[in-house]
C-alpha cells in the first residue's frame, strides 16, 4: 500500500510559500487595479506556474540527475536553433514558433533551470577541495557558463546573458575557487568589457548605457525613468488612493504592470509599501542563503538555494535600481510581481526543484545521495 513518508512533510520548506504568496497576492491586487484583462491572464500564468511547481516537486530529481547534461546540451541546441528557425520581434531573434498553434517560446528563459542544474551536476561530480577549484575545473565550469552566455548575447538579449554570467560565477565564488584565479579574472574583465562595448554590443545597447551615464536632464530617451521617479516621489510615505494615482491611471507611467511596477507600488502604497515589499524579498534571499550554509556537502541543495537567491537579488536589485535611474533600462522583471508568464513560471520551476531536493532527502524512491568525505571526487548512491 502506498504511504507517504512523514519526513517528506517535515522537511518541506514551508517558509518559502509563506514569503512568496503575499508577494503574488499583492501583485495581483495592483495589476487588477491597472488592467483587469491583464489580471485575468495573470491568473492563467499562476495556474501554469503551480502545475510547473508540482511537476518538478514530484519529479525524482536525484534519481534522474544523470539526464542533466543531456538536457543541458538540448537547451544549447535550442539556443542555436533560434538563429536558424527563430522569429524576430522588436529587432531581436529570441523566439521559436511552435508549428500549427502560432505560439512562441523563448529558449533563453527556460534554459535558466537547466543552467543551474548543470552547475549542480558539475560541482557534485567534482566537489571543490579545501583550497577551492584549480584552473582545470574552473575552466570546465566556465565553458558551461560562457557557451550559453555568448549564444544569448548575440540574439541579442544582454539582460538574460548577464544574469547567467552573474549566477554562474556567483555560484563558483560561493563554492570556492583559488584566489589566484580570481585575481586573473579581475585583470581580464576590463579588457573584455572594452572589447565587448566596441565590437559586440549593438547600437541600441550602447545607447542604453550612454543614457544611464548621462543625467536625466540632458538625456533624450529618459522619459520612462523620469515618469517613474515622478510616480515614486508623488507616493509620499503612505501612498495615494487609486483615483489620485495619476501617473499610473492616466498612463503617464510606462509599462506600469511589468518593468516599472515598483514605481506603481510606491505611488499607490507609498514609501512604507515599497519598504514592506523589499523586506519580503530580503527575508526570502536571506532564508535561501541560510539554507546554502546549512546543507554542507549536499551540493545540489546548496547550489540551487544559492542560485535562486542570486537570481532574486539580481532581478530585484536591477529592476528597482532601473525605476529610480540607478541602472540602465534592460527589461528585467520584478520576481513574482511583474506581469508576465515566462519569468513567473521559471521561478516556480526553480522553487519546485528546490522543494523537491529539501522534502525528498530521506525518501528511498528518490535515492538520496551521500558523499564520501574521504574521497571528495567520488560519490555513490545510498538509500536511507
VOGU-3710 file (C-alpha; in Angstrom, 3 decimals, decimal comma):
1> xxxxxxxxxx> 0,000/0,000/0,000  1,347/3,442/-0,954  2,234/5,566/2,042  3,854/8,994/2,213  6,875/9,201/4,491  6,146/11,819/7,150  9,690/13,114/6,739  8,682/14,451/3,307  6,229/16,805/5,029  8,550/17,702/7,894
11> xxxxxxxxxx> 11,400/18,565/5,526  9,262/20,623/3,128  10,322/24,269/3,455  7,048/26,000/4,363  8,756/29,359/4,890  9,234/29,793/1,120  5,495/29,840/0,253  4,810/31,935/3,375  7,140/34,613/1,954  6,220/34,250/-1,734
21> xxxxxxxxxx> 2,400/34,063/-1,562  1,969/37,603/-0,107  4,123/38,956/-2,956  1,908/37,198/-5,529  -1,334/38,405/-3,886  -0,034/41,980/-3,673  0,976/41,858/-7,338  -2,416/40,575/-8,479  -4,192/43,262/-6,470  -2,237/46,080/-8,142
31> xxxxxxxxxx> -2,419/44,601/-11,652  -6,209/44,203/-11,244  -6,443/47,914/-10,492  -4,383/48,909/-13,515  -5,765/46,457/-16,087  -8,394/43,825/-15,390  -7,684/41,957/-18,633  -4,014/41,545/-17,703  -5,052/40,371/-14,243  -7,205/37,648/-15,822
41> xxxxxxxxxx> -4,284/36,496/-17,961  -2,049/36,566/-14,903  -4,388/34,069/-13,217  -3,698/31,690/-16,108  0,037/32,130/-15,542  -0,487/31,413/-11,844  -2,202/28,160/-12,753  0,506/27,090/-15,194  3,179/28,076/-12,668  1,518/25,995/-9,941
51> xxxxxxxxxx> 1,429/22,894/-12,163  5,066/23,508/-13,172  5,973/23,669/-9,482  4,025/20,472/-8,763  5,619/18,604/-11,679  9,186/19,393/-10,639  8,391/18,880/-6,968  7,229/15,305/-7,627  9,975/14,509/-10,138  12,641/12,147/-8,672
61> xxxxxxxxxx> 15,341/14,748/-9,219  18,299/12,948/-7,657  17,397/9,658/-9,325  17,357/11,338/-12,754  20,395/13,564/-12,262  22,332/11,636/-14,919  19,985/13,187/-17,508  21,003/16,749/-16,626  23,933/17,002/-19,122  21,702/15,629/-21,897
71> xxxxxxxxxx> 19,014/18,255/-21,274  21,648/20,974/-20,887  23,009/20,273/-24,381  19,468/20,003/-25,771  18,988/23,513/-24,363  22,163/24,649/-26,121  20,848/23,177/-29,400  17,598/25,124/-28,923  19,574/28,327/-28,344  21,456/27,676/-31,591
81> xxxxxxxxxx> 18,235/26,816/-33,444  16,938/30,319/-32,647  19,345/31,656/-35,290  18,034/29,164/-37,856  14,295/28,884/-37,166  13,798/31,793/-34,802  11,157/34,514/-35,012  12,323/38,125/-34,949  10,489/40,626/-32,737  11,497/44,211/-31,970
91> xxxxxxxxxx> 14,872/43,712/-33,633  15,805/40,594/-31,645  15,710/36,939/-32,683  14,952/35,175/-29,380  11,793/33,147/-30,023  10,867/29,869/-31,704  7,358/29,481/-33,075  5,589/26,199/-32,377  4,018/24,932/-35,636  0,226/25,000/-36,156
101> xxxxxxxxxx> -0,604/26,788/-32,872  1,331/30,014/-33,632  2,647/30,073/-30,073  6,208/31,253/-29,460  8,633/30,170/-26,736  11,847/31,852/-25,619  14,521/29,153/-25,093  16,798/31,505/-23,132  14,175/31,939/-20,396  13,563/28,246/-19,838
111> xxxxxxxxxx> 17,276/27,474/-20,157  17,906/29,031/-16,715  16,825/25,968/-14,652  18,899/23,703/-16,917  21,842/26,043/-16,476  21,629/25,958/-12,684  21,128/22,174/-12,595  24,204/21,734/-14,805  26,242/23,746/-12,315  24,932/21,429/-9,569
121> xxxxxxxxxx> 25,898/18,383/-11,606  29,425/19,631/-12,328  30,129/20,558/-8,706  28,634/17,330/-7,377  30,729/15,240/-9,750  33,890/17,112/-8,695  33,441/18,643/-5,221  35,853/21,515/-4,539  38,938/20,828/-2,381  39,550/22,901/0,747
131> xxxxxxxxxx> 41,636/25,393/-1,262  38,934/25,832/-3,900  38,868/24,845/-7,556  42,055/24,986/-9,559  42,433/26,218/-13,129  41,290/22,959/-14,791  37,927/22,672/-13,062  37,414/26,436/-13,180  37,900/26,288/-16,960  35,460/23,389/-17,361
141> xxxxxxxxxx> 32,714/25,161/-15,402  33,496/28,453/-17,166  32,984/26,781/-20,543  29,489/25,686/-19,468  28,787/29,266/-18,376  30,258/31,109/-21,354  28,742/28,989/-24,154  25,102/29,922/-23,341  26,216/33,439/-22,383  27,625/34,069/-25,874
151> xxxxxxxxxx> 24,659/32,447/-27,661  22,125/34,544/-25,736  24,222/37,711/-26,038  24,200/37,602/-29,835  20,397/37,047/-30,092  20,674/39,820/-28,719  19,465/39,533/-25,106  22,044/41,327/-22,982  19,951/41,229/-19,795  19,466/37,439/-19,711
161> xxxxxxxxxx> 23,069/36,827/-20,810  24,427/38,956/-17,953  22,099/37,239/-15,471  23,510/33,831/-16,439  27,061/35,173/-16,192  26,473/36,625/-12,730  24,702/33,495/-11,459  27,357/31,170/-12,859  30,367/32,957/-11,425  28,446/33,871/-8,263
171> xxxxxxxxxx> 27,901/30,161/-7,592  31,576/29,477/-8,302  32,563/32,204/-5,840  30,365/30,704/-3,117  31,531/27,142/-3,791  35,201/28,161/-3,720  37,894/28,943/-6,305  41,615/29,540/-5,841  42,250/33,229/-5,099  44,915/33,479/-7,801
181> xxxxxxxxxx> 42,300/32,632/-10,439  40,025/35,438/-9,254  42,976/37,830/-9,499  43,483/36,806/-13,141  39,743/37,225/-13,812  39,828/40,715/-12,258  42,617/41,683/-14,665  40,788/40,245/-17,707  37,385/41,878/-17,023  38,340/45,476/-18,036
191> xxxxxxxxxx> 39,873/44,250/-21,310  36,867/42,108/-22,245  34,483/44,933/-21,250  36,177/47,361/-23,674  36,217/44,791/-26,490  32,559/43,881/-25,878  31,461/47,516/-25,902  33,275/48,334/-29,142  32,721/45,168/-31,169  29,890/43,054/-29,695
201> xxxxxxxxxx> 27,187/45,333/-28,283  24,547/46,689/-30,671  23,995/50,409/-31,119  20,769/50,436/-29,072  22,554/48,630/-26,206  25,332/51,221/-26,255  22,684/53,931/-26,269  21,109/52,474/-23,126  24,461/52,597/-21,357  25,042/56,168/-22,521
211> xxxxxxxxxx> 21,529/57,082/-21,401  22,270/55,663/-17,958  25,547/57,577/-17,668  24,023/60,889/-18,803  21,939/62,905/-16,387  18,158/62,811/-16,738  18,078/66,449/-17,835  20,474/66,020/-20,765  19,160/62,677/-21,914  16,780/62,474/-24,861
221> xxxxxxxxxx> 15,461/58,990/-24,100  14,834/59,047/-20,334  11,075/59,637/-20,428  10,338/56,259/-18,816  12,732/56,821/-15,928  11,591/60,401/-15,358  7,936/59,361/-15,140  8,918/56,523/-12,814  10,740/58,902/-10,473  7,739/61,264/-10,501
231> xxxxxxxxxx> 5,426/58,362/-9,543  7,735/57,298/-6,705  8,062/60,860/-5,406  4,335/61,508/-5,528  3,553/58,458/-3,381  4,943/60,022/-0,209  5,059/57,908/2,951  1,675/56,208/2,743  0,733/56,408/-0,942  -2,279/57,687/-2,862
241> xxxxxxxxxx> -5,753/56,365/-3,493  -6,475/54,706/-6,830  -8,208/57,835/-8,221  -5,288/60,080/-7,234  -2,566/57,798/-8,651  -2,485/59,798/-11,874  0,921/58,589/-13,105  -0,432/55,059/-13,423  -4,131/55,560/-14,069  -3,595/58,238/-16,730
251> xxxxxxxxxx> -0,884/56,124/-18,402  1,959/58,592/-17,780  3,984/55,780/-16,187  5,022/53,404/-18,997  4,832/49,624/-18,571  3,421/50,139/-15,075  2,423/46,481/-14,654  5,764/44,939/-15,623  9,125/46,731/-15,898  8,132/49,769/-13,815
261> xxxxxxxxxx> 5,695/48,103/-11,433  7,767/49,080/-8,381  7,095/52,743/-9,152  3,377/51,866/-9,255  3,729/50,166/-5,850  5,238/53,274/-4,265  2,734/55,617/-5,910  -0,174/53,582/-4,505  1,262/52,311/-1,222  3,932/54,910/-0,517
271> xxxxxxxxxx> 7,397/54,528/0,982  6,145/52,066/3,604  4,529/49,843/0,970  7,718/49,734/-1,115  9,757/49,072/2,028  7,454/46,211/3,011  7,869/44,594/-0,405  11,653/44,938/-0,187  11,531/43,404/3,295  9,808/40,278/1,928
281> xxxxxxxxxx> 12,425/39,904/-0,819  15,224/40,402/1,714  13,821/37,709/4,019  13,449/35,348/1,060  17,049/35,853/-0,090  18,484/35,576/3,444  16,479/32,405/4,082  17,849/30,765/0,930  21,421/31,779/1,804  20,947/30,345/5,300
291> xxxxxxxxxx> 19,957/27,024/3,720  23,038/27,236/1,481  25,233/27,455/4,576  23,285/24,780/6,459  23,366/21,997/3,850  27,072/21,329/3,584  28,150/18,557/1,199  24,649/18,383/-0,306  25,821/20,266/-3,364  22,541/20,040/-5,249
301> xxxxxxxxxx> 20,567/21,713/-2,461  23,354/24,209/-1,778  23,774/25,400/-5,346  20,047/25,543/-6,154  19,478/27,600/-2,983  22,383/29,934/-3,798  21,392/30,202/-7,462  17,782/31,161/-6,662  18,985/33,661/-4,045  21,354/35,260/-6,562
311> xxxxxxxxxx> 18,613/35,368/-9,203  16,215/37,062/-6,793  18,912/39,523/-5,712  19,925/40,432/-9,280  16,364/40,666/-10,641  15,054/42,655/-7,674  18,096/44,908/-7,416  18,296/45,711/-11,122  14,536/46,214/-11,525  14,253/48,625/-8,613
321> xxxxxxxxxx> 17,501/50,427/-9,493  16,162/50,803/-13,038  12,975/52,513/-11,825  14,936/55,189/-9,924  17,580/55,763/-12,614  20,433/53,890/-10,918  20,633/51,207/-13,652  20,014/51,075/-17,418  16,538/50,089/-18,605  17,072/46,431/-19,536
331> xxxxxxxxxx> 13,599/44,937/-19,136  14,313/42,684/-16,136  11,044/41,905/-14,282  10,440/42,029/-10,541  10,224/38,347/-9,463  6,683/37,072/-8,766  5,424/40,652/-9,079  5,737/41,955/-12,637  3,057/40,927/-15,113  4,129/38,129/-17,437
341> xxxxxxxxxx> 4,288/34,368/-17,666  7,840/33,360/-18,584  9,572/34,789/-15,513  6,860/33,614/-13,103  6,804/30,049/-14,464  10,611/29,880/-14,472  10,806/30,875/-10,810  8,072/28,358/-9,941  10,171/25,678/-11,653  13,160/26,774/-9,561
351> xxxxxxxxxx> 11,152/26,518/-6,345  9,703/23,161/-7,391  13,227/21,811/-7,875  14,391/23,271/-4,570  11,442/21,944/-2,546  11,983/18,547/-4,183  15,600/18,481/-3,009  14,550/19,536/0,500  11,465/17,372/1,041  12,638/14,111/-0,554
361> xxxxxxxxxx> 16,088/13,945/1,010  15,047/10,904/3,038  12,736/9,230/0,531  14,269/5,973/-0,814  12,275/6,291/-4,039  14,183/9,482/-4,823  17,534/7,867/-3,974  19,059/10,472/-1,703  22,814/10,801/-2,208  25,568/10,712/0,369
371> xxxxxxxxxx> 29,097/11,815/-0,324  32,276/10,124/0,732  34,288/12,615/2,771  37,492/10,629/2,303  37,283/10,759/-1,496  35,883/14,194/-2,460  35,923/13,472/-6,206  33,698/10,365/-5,980  30,130/9,762/-4,916  27,782/6,882/-4,537
381> xxxx> 24,079/6,284/-4,119  22,804/5,119/-0,785  19,216/4,583/0,162  18,281/5,794/3,592
//
